[in-house]
Amino acid sequence: MSRVSVPCHVKGTVALQVGDVRTSQGRPGVLVIDVTFPSVAPFELQEITFKNYYTAFLSIRVRQHTTMHTSSKWVTCLRDYCLMPDPHSEEGAQDYVSLFKHQMLCDMAKVLELRLILRQPSPLWLSFTVEELQIYQQGPKSPSKTFPKWLSHPVSCEPPAPLLEGLPDPSSVSSEVQQMWALTEMIRANHTSTRIGRFDVDGCYDLNLLSYT
C-alpha cells in the first residue's frame, strides 16, 4: 500500500515535573509533544515513524473531527507502548520505530491533532525525546489496468486438429512404399539377360517348328 507524508507542525516539548520541584531530586519524567496539521484537511492516519531517544514508554492521544453539533474530544489511541524493555539499560534507546493504524486502540479517521506522551522512569538518563517524527496517510490508489481480450483468455495448449480429414496414415504409406521398392529390386536382381529365341531349343532349331512359305 502506498503512503504519503503529511505536513505537520511539531510543537516544543512540555515537561511534567516528577518529585519536589524545589529540590534537586525533582526531574521531568514525562514529556508532552503536540503535533498539529494546519495546512491539511482531516485525514486518515496510516503510519507514524520516529527515532527514539531514551524514551521508555509512549502513549498517543488523538483529536478527531466531529459533526458541527458536537465538540471534538481527545481519545487515547496508544497506551504505554514499550520502547525500551529495560528503562535502565541501553536496549531500544535509539531505535527507529514504526507504528501502524492497526496497532491503535481507536479508529484513526478524520485526524486533527496528535499528542505524544513520553515517559522515562529511570533516573539514569538526563534527557529523552523522539526525533525525526513523520506522519503518513494512505496515498492515491493506482488506476486499475485493463488488458486486451486475447490476453485475458489464454490460448489452449492442445494440439491443433488436422487440416484435412480422410488421408491415410503417413507411417503406413511409407512402409508400403518401402515394401514395393524391395520387391522391385528383387525382380531386377533375378531378371536374366539371356535372349531366348522364338524357335530356339537348347541352342538348336527344331525343324518341325519352322514354318515354310
Stockholm file with secondary structure:
# STOCKHOLM 1.0

chainA/1-213         MSRVSVPCHVKGTVALQVGDVRTSQGRPGVLVIDVTFPSVAPFELQEITFKNYYTAFLSIRVRQHTTMHTSSKWVTCLRDYCLMPDPHSEEGAQDYVSLFKHQMLCDMAKVLELRLILRQPSPLWLSFTVEELQIYQQGPKSPSKTFPKWLSHPVSCEPPAPLLEGLPDPSSVSSEVQQMWALTEMIRANHTSTRIGRFDVDGCYDLNLLSYT
#=GR chainA/1-213 SS CCEEECCCEECCCEEEEESCTTSTTCEEEEEEEEEECTTSCSBCEEEEEEEEESCCEEEEEEEECCCTTSCCCEEEEEEEEESCSSTTSSTTTTCEEEEEGGGSSSCCCSEEEEEEEEECCCTTCSCCEEEEEEEEEECCCCCCCCCCHHHHSCCCCSCCCCSSSSCCCHHHHHHHHHHHHHHHHHHHHHCCCCCCCSSEETTEECGGGCCCC
#=GC SS_cons         CCEEECCCEECCCEEEEESCTTSTTCEEEEEEEEEECTTSCSBCEEEEEEEEESCCEEEEEEEECCCTTSCCCEEEEEEEEESCSSTTSSTTTTCEEEEEGGGSSSCCCSEEEEEEEEECCCTTCSCCEEEEEEEEEECCCCCCCCCCHHHHSCCCCSCCCCSSSSCCCHHHHHHHHHHHHHHHHHHHHHCCCCCCCSSEETTEECGGGCCCC
//
